[in-house]
Amino acid sequence: MKRALVIDPDGDEQQRVQDILCSLWPEIDLIGVSDIKSAHGQLGRSMPGLLITDFYLPDGSGLELIEQMRMLYPDSPRVLLTRHDDEAHLRAALRQGIDGYILKDQGNDGIQALFAAIGKGDPGLSPEITRLALRQFEAPLTEPGSGTGSEPADSEAAGLTQREIEVLALLSQGLDRHRVGEALVIRPSTVAGHIKSIYLKLNVSTRAEATLAAVKLGLVDLEP
């Protein structure tokens, strides 16, 4: 990771995050700001790098910054670092296509491990957030009419083909569509078609949601 923009009104929290990032990437170019206005100035230059923000900032919502980052630099990781651990905040974050949702209450070592995962292209989710998200997927991943939704979901119940299962497993490991295509010896455009079908069948819209769905299906394991 070459660059990171940390947005947090708490100066101590800013410094804590920057120290963690420096321990991972000693040469990283770090910028810390406390509000949206200052962050906009940084995004308007040459951002590509890591964006870290909380939900609520003095002059607006961090989700606004995440949305802007997604439009300007879609390949740059976007992370929420917050104390909000409820379903409403998680749903709002997932709709914006985040790459990480990290709780500030987690220890420095745990946060560092999650940032390291994000740097490798894997989702960075605090354990509490992973458990919360998986509960949300119980109903969508259960075949209609199969009961209350309490039974464990599987790929057959979700309606995935064998090829879609293979694509989903590779996506959950952090591979982009080009690398998935190379691994499965198919065109990236074919992979893109499979991804659209996977998202539709699992009722998800982002890589993070798809990864959580893969965990629910038992295709990958996010436990450290």
FENZIQUI-V757903 format. One record per residue. N is the residue number from 1. PHI is phi in whole degrees, -180 to 180 (* if undefined). OMEGA is omega in degrees with one decimal (none if undefined). NEAR is the number of other ideal C-beta (glycine too) atoms within 8 Angstrom. Layout:
BEGIN
n=N phi=PHI omega=OMEGA near=NEAR
n=N phi=PHI omega=OMEGA near=NEAR
END
This chain:
BEGIN
n=1 phi=* omega=-175.1 near=10
n=2 phi=-98 omega=-173.6 near=8
n=3 phi=-149 omega=177.0 near=12
n=4 phi=-148 omega=175.6 near=14
n=5 phi=-115 omega=-178.0 near=15
n=6 phi=-110 omega=-180.0 near=14
n=7 phi=-116 omega=179.0 near=17
n=8 phi=-159 omega=-180.0 near=14
n=9 phi=-70 omega=179.5 near=7
n=10 phi=-91 omega=-178.0 near=6
n=11 phi=-60 omega=178.9 near=7
n=12 phi=-65 omega=179.2 near=6
n=13 phi=-68 omega=174.8 near=10
n=14 phi=-55 omega=-177.5 near=12
n=15 phi=-65 omega=178.4 near=9
n=16 phi=-59 omega=-179.0 near=9
n=17 phi=-65 omega=-179.6 near=14
n=18 phi=-64 omega=177.7 near=12
n=19 phi=-63 omega=179.0 near=8
n=20 phi=-64 omega=-179.0 near=12
n=21 phi=-66 omega=178.8 near=15
n=22 phi=-65 omega=179.0 near=10
n=23 phi=-69 omega=178.0 near=7
n=24 phi=-84 omega=-175.9 near=11
n=25 phi=-130 omega=-173.9 near=9
n=26 phi=-57 omega=-177.4 near=5
n=27 phi=-95 omega=-175.3 near=5
n=28 phi=-65 omega=176.2 near=12
n=29 phi=-90 omega=-174.1 near=8
n=30 phi=-105 omega=175.5 near=10
n=31 phi=-131 omega=178.0 near=9
n=32 phi=-118 omega=177.6 near=12
n=33 phi=-135 omega=-174.0 near=10
n=34 phi=-114 omega=-176.5 near=11
n=35 phi=-149 omega=-176.7 near=12
n=36 phi=-67 omega=-178.2 near=13
n=37 phi=-57 omega=179.3 near=7
n=38 phi=-66 omega=179.9 near=10
n=39 phi=-67 omega=179.0 near=13
n=40 phi=-58 omega=179.2 near=10
n=41 phi=-62 omega=178.9 near=8
n=42 phi=-76 omega=-179.5 near=11
n=43 phi=-67 omega=-179.2 near=13
n=44 phi=-73 omega=178.9 near=5
n=45 phi=-91 omega=178.5 near=6
n=46 phi=-115 omega=-171.8 near=3
n=47 phi=-80 omega=-154.9 near=13
n=48 phi=-27 omega=-174.8 near=8
n=49 phi=164 omega=-174.2 near=11
n=50 phi=-103 omega=175.4 near=14
n=51 phi=-107 omega=179.7 near=16
n=52 phi=-127 omega=-178.5 near=12
n=53 phi=-148 omega=172.6 near=15
n=54 phi=-101 omega=179.3 near=11
n=55 phi=-68 omega=-169.6 near=12
n=56 phi=-110 omega=179.2 near=5
n=57 phi=-119 omega=-175.0 near=13
n=58 phi=-57 omega=-176.1 near=5
n=59 phi=-120 omega=176.5 near=6
n=60 phi=152 omega=-175.3 near=7
n=61 phi=-105 omega=175.7 near=8
n=62 phi=-64 omega=177.9 near=14
n=63 phi=-63 omega=176.0 near=10
n=64 phi=-62 omega=179.1 near=9
n=65 phi=-68 omega=179.4 near=14
n=66 phi=-63 omega=178.5 near=16
n=67 phi=-63 omega=179.2 near=9
n=68 phi=-63 omega=178.9 near=10
n=69 phi=-62 omega=-179.6 near=13
n=70 phi=-63 omega=-179.9 near=11
n=71 phi=-76 omega=-176.1 near=6
n=72 phi=-80 omega=-174.4 near=8
n=73 phi=-135 omega=-173.4 near=8
n=74 phi=-61 omega=-178.7 near=6
n=75 phi=-91 omega=-179.9 near=4
n=76 phi=-87 omega=-177.8 near=11
n=77 phi=-65 omega=-180.0 near=9
n=78 phi=-126 omega=-172.0 near=13
n=79 phi=-130 omega=171.3 near=16
n=80 phi=-100 omega=175.6 near=15
n=81 phi=-117 omega=-165.8 near=13
n=82 phi=-152 omega=173.0 near=11
n=83 phi=-105 omega=-177.8 near=6
n=84 phi=-82 omega=-175.7 near=6
n=85 phi=-125 omega=-179.0 near=10
n=86 phi=-108 omega=-174.8 near=7
n=87 phi=-64 omega=-177.2 near=7
n=88 phi=-62 omega=178.9 near=6
n=89 phi=-67 omega=179.8 near=11
n=90 phi=-64 omega=179.2 near=14
n=91 phi=-61 omega=179.6 near=9
n=92 phi=-62 omega=-179.3 near=10
n=93 phi=-69 omega=-178.7 near=13
n=94 phi=-64 omega=178.3 near=13
n=95 phi=-64 omega=-179.1 near=8
n=96 phi=-89 omega=177.2 near=11
n=97 phi=74 omega=-179.7 near=12
n=98 phi=-74 omega=175.5 near=13
n=99 phi=-104 omega=179.6 near=11
n=100 phi=-158 omega=175.9 near=15
n=101 phi=-138 omega=-171.8 near=14
n=102 phi=-117 omega=179.2 near=16
n=103 phi=-88 omega=-178.9 near=12
n=104 phi=-64 omega=-178.8 near=8
n=105 phi=-71 omega=179.2 near=4
n=106 phi=-71 omega=-180.0 near=9
n=107 phi=-67 omega=-178.1 near=5
n=108 phi=-58 omega=-179.4 near=7
n=109 phi=-64 omega=178.8 near=6
n=110 phi=-66 omega=178.4 near=9
n=111 phi=-64 omega=178.7 near=13
n=112 phi=-61 omega=179.7 near=11
n=113 phi=-63 omega=179.4 near=9
n=114 phi=-70 omega=176.1 near=14
n=115 phi=-64 omega=177.6 near=16
n=116 phi=-62 omega=177.9 near=9
n=117 phi=-64 omega=178.9 near=10
n=118 phi=-61 omega=178.9 near=15
n=119 phi=-62 omega=179.0 near=11
n=120 phi=-91 omega=-179.6 near=7
n=121 phi=96 omega=178.4 near=7
n=122 phi=-94 omega=175.8 near=9
n=123 phi=-65 omega=176.8 near=12
n=124 phi=-114 omega=-175.6 near=12
n=125 phi=-127 omega=173.9 near=14
n=126 phi=-59 omega=-177.4 near=12
n=127 phi=-53 omega=180.0 near=6
n=128 phi=-64 omega=-179.8 near=8
n=129 phi=-71 omega=176.4 near=13
n=130 phi=-59 omega=-179.9 near=12
n=131 phi=-64 omega=179.3 near=8
n=132 phi=-63 omega=-178.2 near=12
n=133 phi=-67 omega=-179.6 near=13
n=134 phi=-63 omega=177.7 near=11
n=135 phi=-64 omega=179.6 near=7
n=136 phi=-70 omega=-177.4 near=11
n=137 phi=-88 omega=-176.1 near=14
n=138 phi=-59 omega=-178.4 near=12
n=139 phi=-70 omega=-178.3 near=7
n=140 phi=-60 omega=-175.6 near=9
n=141 phi=-93 omega=178.1 near=12
n=142 phi=-104 omega=-177.4 near=12
n=143 phi=-63 omega=180.0 near=7
n=144 phi=-55 omega=176.8 near=4
n=145 phi=84 omega=-176.4 near=4
n=146 phi=-89 omega=177.8 near=8
n=147 phi=132 omega=-173.8 near=7
n=148 phi=-84 omega=-178.0 near=3
n=149 phi=94 omega=-178.1 near=8
n=150 phi=-85 omega=-179.9 near=5
n=151 phi=-72 omega=177.4 near=7
n=152 phi=-61 omega=178.8 near=4
n=153 phi=-79 omega=172.3 near=11
n=154 phi=-139 omega=-174.1 near=8
n=155 phi=-64 omega=179.3 near=8
n=156 phi=-67 omega=179.0 near=6
n=157 phi=-64 omega=179.9 near=10
n=158 phi=-78 omega=177.8 near=13
n=159 phi=82 omega=-178.7 near=6
n=160 phi=-83 omega=172.8 near=13
n=161 phi=-79 omega=178.9 near=5
n=162 phi=-61 omega=178.9 near=6
n=163 phi=-65 omega=178.6 near=8
n=164 phi=-65 omega=176.5 near=12
n=165 phi=-63 omega=179.4 near=12
n=166 phi=-64 omega=179.0 near=9
n=167 phi=-64 omega=-178.8 near=14
n=168 phi=-61 omega=179.9 near=15
n=169 phi=-61 omega=-179.8 near=11
n=170 phi=-72 omega=176.1 near=12
n=171 phi=-59 omega=-177.5 near=15
n=172 phi=-69 omega=176.8 near=12
n=173 phi=-90 omega=176.5 near=8
n=174 phi=97 omega=-179.9 near=7
n=175 phi=-77 omega=173.1 near=10
n=176 phi=-85 omega=-172.9 near=6
n=177 phi=-66 omega=178.5 near=10
n=178 phi=-69 omega=179.7 near=8
n=179 phi=-71 omega=174.7 near=9
n=180 phi=-62 omega=178.7 near=14
n=181 phi=-60 omega=178.6 near=13
n=182 phi=-64 omega=-178.5 near=7
n=183 phi=-66 omega=-175.9 near=8
n=184 phi=-101 omega=179.9 near=11
n=185 phi=58 omega=174.2 near=5
n=186 phi=-137 omega=-177.9 near=6
n=187 phi=-71 omega=175.5 near=6
n=188 phi=-57 omega=178.8 near=9
n=189 phi=-66 omega=176.1 near=6
n=190 phi=-69 omega=176.5 near=9
n=191 phi=-60 omega=-180.0 near=15
n=192 phi=-59 omega=177.9 near=9
n=193 phi=-65 omega=177.3 near=8
n=194 phi=-64 omega=-179.3 near=11
n=195 phi=-62 omega=178.3 near=12
n=196 phi=-60 omega=179.9 near=8
n=197 phi=-66 omega=178.5 near=9
n=198 phi=-62 omega=-179.4 near=15
n=199 phi=-60 omega=-178.8 near=11
n=200 phi=-66 omega=-176.5 near=7
n=201 phi=-69 omega=-178.1 near=10
n=202 phi=-93 omega=179.6 near=14
n=203 phi=60 omega=178.2 near=6
n=204 phi=-127 omega=-177.8 near=11
n=205 phi=-139 omega=-179.5 near=7
n=206 phi=-139 omega=178.4 near=10
n=207 phi=-62 omega=-179.7 near=9
n=208 phi=-61 omega=178.1 near=14
n=209 phi=-64 omega=179.9 near=13
n=210 phi=-63 omega=178.9 near=16
n=211 phi=-64 omega=177.7 near=14
n=212 phi=-64 omega=176.5 near=15
n=213 phi=-65 omega=178.5 near=14
n=214 phi=-63 omega=175.9 near=13
n=215 phi=-63 omega=-179.7 near=14
n=216 phi=-60 omega=-179.5 near=11
n=217 phi=-82 omega=179.7 near=14
n=218 phi=80 omega=-179.0 near=6
n=219 phi=-85 omega=178.3 near=10
n=220 phi=-139 omega=-179.4 near=9
n=221 phi=-128 omega=-179.5 near=4
n=222 phi=-93 omega=-179.5 near=8
n=223 phi=-68 omega=-178.7 near=3
n=224 phi=-65 omega=none near=2
END
